[in-house]
């Protein structure tokens, strides 16, 4: 509903250019610097094959050909650029940055190289370095107005407001008041809290287009920044007076009322919007979703919002998306049983609503309702036999009900549906390993874990679970410690991963280190988990601190009655 910032649009458009526009993207081989005495015919042939493989989506093959090109001519900036581009599309920012930096070291005045490096820095939140790239680009290509405008927005984002203002003023002087540079100038002035200057520019925009919603929105924001909320509200009221039936103005006013926390007027206007034929279905859904995601509205006006959603349902009786808004809100309110009942009603009346099935099965999983997860999961997996998630959730229910053959059968089907999607395959393999482990087929479980690690040796869930199960079986404990340490180094503060690490250390006999880890988790202030206290109890027992061990085990039993087996440990410790 809110307008996208012009800087983001412009910045993204530059990224689209060098990620999709192949003719502009591929630097000319003739202009590239080259090494001495190499077979140009062989180089060109391999380079063309590399580009072909890249266009076909075969990034790994393309990289192999490009590496051959580098061996023939290590001074080809074009090759390094292509390698960087393939890697950035794979999400490998670090190596992509190395290759594009190499290309720039050979040819530092290529605009596409500079833009790619700036993009990488921006994704890494290194705005200072992104700014340097754009400063060079502006220096080398002073006539490219779009590059200069992005630099101005980067200055503003980096809180270098004066430099940004200088750039935006130069645009206004050259082109007059205009949507791109003047809006950027106003936002920059607002960020610098120069509201008087921002107000002057906003009035110039409104003089040209008095009913433009974006310009009026800016004017309202300026007044809000100045602490004049009544004037901000007047902007929208006057706009609606002049355009009483304009749905976009009504929606913008809703956004404003949300920011102002003026919920009485918001709900009065909301009911008008929901029954209006002028407002699109999509905009109505977006507004309800926006309100449902506003914590303060859910906390203070959830009943009003529920009624509004029911009004919307009445106007779109057969809409499979709108019907899900109510259970979504109930879930946000933590009214999980009510949400479950509503979703069950939906699938009873409209079995073909896949999204309702998906939400219901996920809710069963959250509620640990494994009976329904298995029975309804089977029904869903049969109705939607091409759904990967349905198979996974059905398998999960079967696994928890100890129907291991069913779980493995469904996981085999999910594996076929996963295809070449790595994250899907990791999900399947992790669950398969868990099933085999529960079946006490430990060698098969660890065999599957090895396969999962080959798929992705950086997946934290795989490494954590593998390490924990190895520790449970007292095998390969050194490897388990290495895996667990790798996990906690990548995601510090995760109590589940720290618990595994503490348990592995305990199994390794590193009791003091293990105790420190468990004390850190327990003292973190997070919602207590029975597993922590159970593990800490065993560590304390090993340290011959039985009274403290008993104290922690009693807490574990209190938190989870299923841990009654610890009573025997308590009795042994007392002896």
TORNUNU-281054 format. One line per 10 residues: their letters; for each residue x, y, z of C-alpha. Coordinates in nm, 3 decimals. Last residue first. Example, Ala and Ser with C-alpha at 12.3 -4.5 7.8 and 13.67 -1.06 7.14 Angstrom:
sa> 1.367/-0.106/0.714 | 1.230/-0.450/0.780
***
This chain:
xxxxxxxxxx> 2.242/-4.270/4.783 | 2.086/-3.931/4.702 | 2.227/-3.950/4.348 | 2.071/-4.289/4.291 | 1.731/-4.157/4.407 | 1.759/-3.850/4.180 | 1.859/-4.067/3.884 | 1.555/-4.288/3.949 | 1.332/-3.979/3.957 | 1.485/-3.878/3.622
xxxxxxxxxx> 1.265/-4.138/3.453 | 0.977/-3.897/3.531 | 1.087/-3.689/3.232 | 0.742/-3.711/3.077 | 0.623/-3.463/3.342 | 0.802/-3.181/3.159 | 0.865/-2.847/3.333 | 0.829/-2.994/3.683 | 1.042/-3.293/3.586 | 1.320/-3.062/3.456
xxxxxxxxxx> 1.301/-2.847/3.771 | 1.342/-3.162/3.984 | 1.641/-3.258/3.768 | 1.800/-2.920/3.836 | 1.771/-2.950/4.217 | 1.891/-3.312/4.207 | 2.206/-3.206/4.019 | 2.265/-2.926/4.268 | 2.250/-3.172/4.557 | 2.464/-3.421/4.365
xxxxxxxxxx> 2.763/-3.198/4.294 | 3.000/-3.485/4.214 | 3.122/-3.313/3.894 | 2.960/-3.602/3.703 | 2.638/-3.527/3.890 | 2.667/-3.162/3.792 | 2.698/-3.253/3.423 | 2.402/-3.491/3.452 | 2.192/-3.216/3.613 | 2.290/-2.965/3.344
xxxxxxxxxx> 2.155/-3.205/3.083 | 1.822/-3.246/3.261 | 1.799/-2.874/3.335 | 1.855/-2.780/2.972 | 1.614/-3.046/2.845 | 1.331/-2.913/3.061 | 1.335/-2.585/2.868 | 1.306/-2.245/3.034 | 1.169/-1.947/2.837 | 1.469/-1.724/2.773
xxxxxxxxxx> 1.630/-1.518/3.049 | 1.980/-1.616/2.938 | 2.075/-1.760/3.279 | 1.978/-2.115/3.184 | 2.167/-2.091/2.854 | 2.483/-1.939/3.006 | 2.477/-2.190/3.294 | 2.457/-2.470/3.035 | 2.762/-2.338/2.849 | 2.960/-2.287/3.170
xxxxxxxxxx> 2.879/-2.643/3.285 | 3.001/-2.790/2.954 | 3.330/-2.599/2.979 | 3.383/-2.724/3.334 | 3.286/-3.081/3.240 | 3.505/-3.135/2.936 | 3.462/-3.514/2.955 | 3.389/-3.547/2.582 | 3.032/-3.649/2.662 | 2.995/-3.331/2.866
xxxxxxxxxx> 3.137/-3.125/2.577 | 2.880/-3.286/2.346 | 2.601/-3.196/2.588 | 2.717/-2.835/2.614 | 2.732/-2.808/2.234 | 2.384/-2.955/2.198 | 2.249/-2.707/2.454 | 2.425/-2.425/2.271 | 2.248/-2.523/1.949 | 1.907/-2.519/2.115
xxxxxxxxxx> 1.987/-2.197/2.304 | 2.079/-1.999/1.991 | 2.304/-1.723/2.127 | 2.562/-1.731/1.850 | 2.461/-1.863/1.513 | 2.770/-1.923/1.298 | 3.006/-1.990/1.589 | 2.739/-2.205/1.754 | 2.715/-2.430/1.448 | 3.090/-2.468/1.389
xxxxxxxxxx> 3.131/-2.563/1.756 | 2.868/-2.835/1.713 | 3.042/-2.980/1.408 | 3.384/-2.980/1.573 | 3.244/-3.131/1.894 | 3.069/-3.408/1.700 | 3.390/-3.483/1.510 | 3.573/-3.522/1.841 | 3.288/-3.733/1.976 | 3.305/-3.984/1.691
xxxxxxxxxx> 3.096/-4.222/1.900 | 2.929/-4.189/2.241 | 2.584/-4.287/2.102 | 2.412/-3.978/2.244 | 2.711/-3.768/2.137 | 2.678/-3.891/1.780 | 2.307/-3.807/1.795 | 2.379/-3.452/1.913 | 2.649/-3.388/1.651 | 2.424/-3.507/1.368
xxxxxxxxxx> 2.136/-3.295/1.494 | 2.349/-2.980/1.514 | 2.525/-3.034/1.181 | 2.199/-3.103/0.997 | 2.021/-2.807/1.157 | 2.314/-2.573/1.088 | 2.340/-2.645/0.716 | 2.699/-2.553/0.633 | 2.817/-2.890/0.501 | 2.543/-2.886/0.239
xxxxxxxxxx> 2.467/-3.180/0.011 | 2.767/-3.375/0.140 | 2.645/-3.308/0.496 | 2.308/-3.460/0.403 | 2.473/-3.778/0.271 | 2.673/-3.812/0.592 | 2.349/-3.769/0.789 | 2.194/-4.050/0.582 | 2.483/-4.284/0.671 | 2.451/-4.173/1.034
xxxxxxxxxx> 2.086/-4.284/1.042 | 2.166/-4.610/0.861 | 2.437/-4.696/1.118 | 2.203/-4.600/1.402 | 1.913/-4.826/1.309 | 1.759/-4.762/1.649 | 1.419/-4.707/1.484 | 1.429/-4.358/1.636 | 1.765/-4.308/1.464 | 1.623/-4.429/1.134
xxxxxxxxxx> 1.338/-4.178/1.162 | 1.573/-3.890/1.251 | 1.802/-3.972/0.958 | 1.502/-3.969/0.726 | 1.393/-3.635/0.871 | 1.731/-3.474/0.806 | 1.744/-3.628/0.459 | 1.405/-3.489/0.360 | 1.475/-3.137/0.487 | 1.819/-3.135/0.323
xxxxxxxxxx> 1.658/-3.240/-0.004 | 1.412/-2.952/0.016 | 1.690/-2.701/0.083 | 1.888/-2.837/-0.213 | 1.612/-2.806/-0.469 | 1.723/-3.045/-0.744 | 1.408/-3.257/-0.738 | 1.230/-3.220/-0.404 | 0.923/-3.401/-0.542 | 1.119/-3.727/-0.567
xxxxxxxxxx> 1.250/-3.682/-0.212 | 0.895/-3.610/-0.092 | 0.787/-3.951/-0.226 | 1.072/-4.118/-0.037 | 0.976/-3.914/0.271 | 0.622/-4.050/0.245 | 0.749/-4.410/0.244 | 0.990/-4.339/0.531 | 0.707/-4.196/0.745 | 0.475/-4.485/0.661
xxxxxxxxxx> 0.745/-4.738/0.760 | 0.810/-4.543/1.080 | 0.461/-4.540/1.221 | 0.597/-4.432/1.560 | 0.313/-4.179/1.610 | 0.574/-3.900/1.600 | 0.710/-4.043/1.274 | 0.363/-4.067/1.120 | 0.291/-3.704/1.205 | 0.621/-3.591/1.056
xxxxxxxxxx> 0.566/-3.802/0.745 | 0.227/-3.632/0.695 | 0.399/-3.294/0.738 | 0.670/-3.379/0.484 | 0.425/-3.520/0.230 | 0.200/-3.214/0.257 | 0.505/-2.986/0.225 | 0.615/-3.147/-0.103 | 0.271/-3.107/-0.259 | 0.231/-3.306/-0.580
xxxxxxxxxx> -0.016/-3.552/-0.424 | -0.255/-3.277/-0.323 | -0.565/-3.476/-0.228 | -0.361/-3.776/-0.111 | -0.110/-3.569/0.088 | -0.402/-3.376/0.241 | -0.586/-3.691/0.352 | -0.268/-3.846/0.492 | -0.186/-3.524/0.675 | -0.537/-3.517/0.817
xxxxxxxxxx> -0.478/-3.855/0.980 | -0.112/-3.796/1.073 | -0.138/-3.438/1.189 | -0.467/-3.521/1.360 | -0.305/-3.785/1.580 | 0.013/-3.577/1.608 | -0.151/-3.283/1.785 | 0.181/-3.137/1.898 | 0.008/-2.795/1.896 | 0.269/-2.651/1.657
xxxxxxxxxx> 0.244/-2.961/1.436 | -0.136/-2.939/1.433 | -0.098/-2.572/1.338 | 0.131/-2.662/1.050 | -0.132/-2.911/0.933 | -0.404/-2.646/0.952 | -0.202/-2.382/0.769 | -0.128/-2.622/0.483 | -0.486/-2.743/0.462 | -0.614/-2.384/0.448
xxxxxxxxxx> -0.362/-2.308/0.172 | -0.482/-2.610/-0.027 | -0.842/-2.492/-0.049 | -0.982/-2.786/-0.253 | -1.160/-2.931/0.049 | -1.391/-2.631/0.065 | -1.669/-2.680/0.323 | -1.481/-2.921/0.550 | -1.153/-2.747/0.470 | -1.289/-2.418/0.602
xxxxxxxxxx> -1.451/-2.561/0.915 | -1.124/-2.734/1.008 | -0.948/-2.400/0.961 | -1.194/-2.234/1.202 | -1.151/-2.506/1.465 | -0.772/-2.481/1.441 | -0.778/-2.102/1.473 | -0.998/-2.131/1.782 | -0.753/-2.385/1.929 | -0.455/-2.160/1.847
xxxxxxxxxx> -0.582/-1.843/2.007 | -0.225/-1.708/2.021 | -0.354/-1.367/1.913 | -0.137/-1.397/1.602 | -0.294/-1.741/1.545 | -0.642/-1.586/1.571 | -0.542/-1.324/1.314 | -0.429/-1.591/1.068 | -0.747/-1.789/1.137 | -0.951/-1.481/1.033
xxxxxxxxxx> -0.747/-1.390/0.724 | -0.777/-1.741/0.577 | -1.126/-1.689/0.429 | -0.987/-1.396/0.232 | -0.750/-1.629/0.045 | -0.991/-1.901/-0.071 | -1.257/-1.652/-0.185 | -1.596/-1.818/-0.218 | -1.795/-1.588/0.011 | -1.629/-1.261/-0.089
xxxxxxxxxx> -1.866/-0.999/0.053 | -1.945/-1.201/0.365 | -1.573/-1.271/0.417 | -1.504/-0.895/0.417 | -1.762/-0.840/0.688 | -1.604/-1.130/0.882 | -1.267/-0.956/0.854 | -1.419/-0.638/0.993 | -1.565/-0.833/1.285 | -1.224/-0.985/1.359
xxxxxxxxxx> -1.065/-0.639/1.346 | -1.315/-0.503/1.595 | -1.241/-0.798/1.825 | -0.863/-0.748/1.790 | -0.872/-0.381/1.885 | -0.618/-0.335/2.165 | -0.354/-0.608/2.121 | -0.407/-0.677/1.752 | -0.403/-0.303/1.682 | -0.085/-0.254/1.888
xxxxxxxxxx> 0.092/-0.543/1.716 | 0.039/-0.410/1.365 | 0.062/-0.727/1.154 | -0.316/-0.771/1.151 | -0.352/-0.408/1.041 | -0.119/-0.458/0.746 | -0.291/-0.787/0.658 | -0.630/-0.613/0.663 | -0.497/-0.335/0.439 | -0.336/-0.578/0.194
xxxxxxxxxx> -0.656/-0.782/0.171 | -0.861/-0.472/0.092 | -0.602/-0.359/-0.164 | -0.613/-0.700/-0.337 | -0.995/-0.700/-0.350 | -0.985/-0.365/-0.526 | -1.140/-0.053/-0.377 | -1.410/0.106/-0.595 | -1.677/-0.151/-0.504 | -1.670/-0.030/-0.144
xxxxxxxxxx> -1.784/-0.270/0.128 | -1.439/-0.307/0.284 | -1.349/0.061/0.236 | -1.646/0.195/0.428 | -1.581/-0.051/0.712 | -1.219/0.060/0.727 | -1.307/0.431/0.750 | -1.490/0.383/1.079 | -1.217/0.140/1.190 | -0.944/0.397/1.129
xxxxxxxxxx> -1.139/0.680/1.290 | -1.151/0.487/1.618 | -0.795/0.354/1.570 | -0.608/0.684/1.571 | -0.276/0.515/1.638 | -0.112/0.801/1.439 | 0.083/0.554/1.226 | -0.237/0.355/1.173 | -0.430/0.674/1.091 | -0.171/0.757/0.823
xxxxxxxxxx> -0.196/0.415/0.663 | -0.575/0.444/0.667 | -0.545/0.789/0.504 | -0.339/0.632/0.228 | -0.613/0.374/0.174 | -0.879/0.644/0.149 | -0.662/0.838/-0.096 | -0.616/0.525/-0.305 | -0.991/0.461/-0.306 | -1.084/0.803/-0.452
xxxxxxxxxx> -1.452/0.853/-0.379 | -1.437/1.178/-0.182 | -1.170/1.344/-0.400 | -1.169/1.715/-0.309 | -1.293/1.653/0.044 | -1.063/1.349/0.064 | -0.757/1.563/-0.006 | -0.874/1.824/0.242 | -0.904/1.556/0.511 | -0.566/1.408/0.416
xxxxxxxxxx> -0.379/1.736/0.460 | -0.587/1.820/0.767 | -0.445/1.514/0.944 | -0.090/1.645/0.905 | -0.203/1.987/1.025 | -0.342/1.823/1.339 | -0.021/1.627/1.388 | 0.198/1.938/1.405 | 0.505/1.788/1.576 | 0.741/1.913/1.304
xxxxxxxxxx> 0.802/1.554/1.197 | 0.426/1.505/1.177 | 0.402/1.814/0.957 | 0.670/1.672/0.730 | 0.495/1.334/0.716 | 0.169/1.504/0.613 | 0.347/1.693/0.333 | 0.508/1.370/0.217 | 0.169/1.201/0.204 | 0.033/1.494/0.007
xxxxxxxxxx> 0.311/1.447/-0.246 | 0.248/1.071/-0.269 | -0.128/1.118/-0.306 | -0.109/1.362/-0.597 | -0.413/1.589/-0.559 | -0.230/1.924/-0.572 | -0.013/1.832/-0.872 | 0.213/2.121/-0.982 | 0.157/2.334/-0.672 | 0.184/2.014/-0.470
xxxxxxxxxx> 0.544/1.965/-0.585 | 0.635/2.323/-0.495 | 0.464/2.281/-0.158 | 0.681/1.974/-0.091 | 0.995/2.177/-0.170 | 0.903/2.449/0.081 | 0.805/2.192/0.346 | 1.142/2.013/0.313 | 1.323/2.341/0.375 | 1.120/2.401/0.691
xxxxxxxxxx> 1.158/2.038/0.800 | 1.537/2.036/0.812 | 1.534/1.732/1.041 | 1.830/1.578/0.850 | 1.606/1.279/0.773 | 1.336/1.526/0.664 | 1.585/1.705/0.439 | 1.685/1.373/0.278 | 1.321/1.278/0.226 | 1.253/1.614/0.060
xxxxxxxxxx> 1.559/1.586/-0.168 | 1.463/1.234/-0.270 | 1.114/1.360/-0.356 | 1.273/1.647/-0.552 | 1.513/1.416/-0.739 | 1.257/1.167/-0.866 | 0.925/1.350/-0.897 | 1.046/1.672/-1.056 | 1.089/2.038/-0.963 | 1.331/2.193/-1.213
xxxxxxxxxx> 1.560/1.988/-1.434 | 1.899/2.156/-1.389 | 1.843/2.345/-1.064 | 1.641/2.057/-0.918 | 1.914/1.811/-1.013 | 2.189/2.030/-0.860 | 1.977/2.060/-0.544 | 1.962/1.680/-0.520 | 2.341/1.650/-0.539 | 2.408/1.923/-0.281
xxxxxxxxxx> 2.144/1.782/-0.048 | 2.313/1.441/-0.057 | 2.648/1.594/0.031 | 2.485/1.783/0.320 | 2.293/1.478/0.446 | 2.585/1.241/0.494 | 2.360/1.021/0.707 | 2.467/0.702/0.522 | 2.115/0.670/0.384 | 2.141/1.029/0.260
xxxxxxxxxx> 2.478/0.969/0.095 | 2.334/0.654/-0.064 | 2.040/0.856/-0.196 | 2.275/1.110/-0.352 | 2.486/0.832/-0.503 | 2.169/0.684/-0.655 | 2.097/1.023/-0.816 | 2.451/1.043/-0.957 | 2.418/0.699/-1.114 | 2.081/0.794/-1.270
xxxxxxxxxx> 2.225/1.119/-1.410 | 2.495/0.950/-1.616 | 2.675/1.255/-1.761 | 2.956/1.247/-1.502 | 3.074/0.898/-1.610 | 3.426/0.853/-1.468 | 3.375/1.072/-1.158 | 3.017/0.952/-1.112 | 3.135/0.590/-1.130 | 3.419/0.661/-0.887
xxxxxxxxxx> 3.176/0.819/-0.640 | 2.946/0.521/-0.691 | 3.218/0.274/-0.592 | 3.317/0.487/-0.290 | 2.952/0.502/-0.179 | 2.925/0.122/-0.188 | 3.235/0.108/0.035 | 3.076/0.338/0.295 | 2.743/0.152/0.263 | 2.886/-0.177/0.388
xxxxxxxxxx> 2.547/-0.333/0.461 | 2.672/-0.662/0.306 | 2.401/-0.631/0.040 | 2.526/-0.276/-0.024 | 2.886/-0.396/-0.060 | 2.774/-0.655/-0.314 | 2.571/-0.396/-0.507 | 2.866/-0.155/-0.512 | 3.086/-0.432/-0.655 | 2.828/-0.497/-0.926
xxxxxxxxxx> 2.792/-0.128/-1.005 | 3.168/-0.081/-1.032 | 3.202/-0.374/-1.271 | 2.912/-0.251/-1.481 | 3.062/0.099/-1.505 | 3.395/-0.021/-1.643 | 3.661/0.231/-1.552 | 3.879/0.016/-1.325 | 3.983/-0.237/-1.589 | 4.244/-0.483/-1.460
xxxxxxxxxx> 4.204/-0.412/-1.087 | 3.829/-0.383/-1.155 | 3.817/-0.742/-1.286 | 4.006/-0.863/-0.978 | 3.759/-0.678/-0.754 | 3.480/-0.852/-0.946 | 3.643/-1.187/-0.871 | 3.701/-1.128/-0.500 | 3.354/-0.980/-0.449 | 3.193/-1.285/-0.608
xxxxxxxxxx> 3.397/-1.502/-0.373 | 3.249/-1.327/-0.067 | 2.900/-1.273/-0.204 | 2.827/-1.640/-0.273 | 2.449/-1.603/-0.312 | 2.431/-1.829/-0.619 | 2.344/-1.528/-0.837 | 2.648/-1.354/-0.689 | 2.862/-1.650/-0.794 | 2.750/-1.645/-1.157
xxxxxxxxxx> 2.809/-1.268/-1.177 | 3.154/-1.290/-1.023 | 3.258/-1.553/-1.275 | 3.131/-1.336/-1.561 | 3.323/-1.037/-1.430 | 3.642/-1.239/-1.388 | 3.611/-1.349/-1.752 | 3.556/-0.994/-1.881 | 3.863/-0.869/-1.688 | 4.084/-1.093/-1.901
xxxxxxxxxx> 4.440/-1.067/-1.766 | 4.475/-1.435/-1.667 | 4.459/-1.537/-2.033 | 4.483/-1.908/-2.113 | 4.454/-2.025/-1.753 | 4.179/-1.767/-1.697 | 3.984/-1.906/-1.994 | 4.005/-2.257/-1.845 | 3.856/-2.114/-1.524 | 3.577/-1.967/-1.736
xxxxxxxxxx> 3.498/-2.311/-1.876 | 3.473/-2.460/-1.526 | 3.261/-2.165/-1.410 | 3.014/-2.219/-1.695 | 2.977/-2.585/-1.599 | 2.891/-2.488/-1.238 | 2.650/-2.215/-1.351 | 2.442/-2.432/-1.583 | 2.149/-2.190/-1.615 | 2.125/-2.217/-1.994
xxxxxxxxxx> 2.255/-1.860/-2.017 | 2.560/-1.960/-1.809 | 2.626/-2.262/-2.028 | 2.619/-2.041/-2.339 | 2.847/-1.785/-2.174 | 3.100/-2.057/-2.093 | 3.080/-2.197/-2.449 | 3.153/-1.848/-2.586 | 3.451/-1.816/-2.352 | 3.586/-2.158/-2.456
xxxxxxxxxx> 3.576/-2.063/-2.827 | 3.718/-1.715/-2.763 | 4.011/-1.855/-2.564 | 4.088/-2.126/-2.820 | 4.093/-1.867/-3.099 | 4.294/-1.623/-2.887 | 4.572/-1.875/-2.815 | 4.788/-1.682/-2.571 | 5.102/-1.479/-2.617 | 5.078/-1.198/-2.366
xxxxxxxxxx> 4.791/-1.137/-2.127 | 4.487/-0.940/-2.222 | 4.313/-0.616/-2.142 | 3.950/-0.622/-2.251 | 3.832/-0.392/-2.531 | 3.823/-0.665/-2.793 | 3.648/-0.909/-2.562 | 3.357/-0.672/-2.532 | 3.200/-0.672/-2.189 | 2.897/-0.896/-2.139
xxxxxxxxxx> 2.625/-0.713/-1.945 | 2.506/-0.474/-2.211 | 2.403/-0.750/-2.447 | 2.295/-0.975/-2.158 | 2.048/-0.742/-1.993 | 1.936/-0.960/-1.703 | 2.170/-0.923/-1.406 | 2.341/-0.598/-1.506 | 2.019/-0.418/-1.584 | 1.822/-0.569/-1.298
xxxxxxxxxx> 2.077/-0.428/-1.053 | 2.036/-0.078/-1.199 | 1.660/-0.110/-1.170 | 1.702/-0.213/-0.808 | 1.884/0.112/-0.729 | 1.619/0.318/-0.903 | 1.332/0.144/-0.728 | 1.510/0.161/-0.393 | 1.588/0.530/-0.442 | 1.228/0.606/-0.539
xxxxx> 1.107/0.464/-0.209 | 0.824/0.221/-0.267 | 0.482/0.375/-0.215 | 0.284/0.237/0.075 | 0.000/0.000/0.000
***
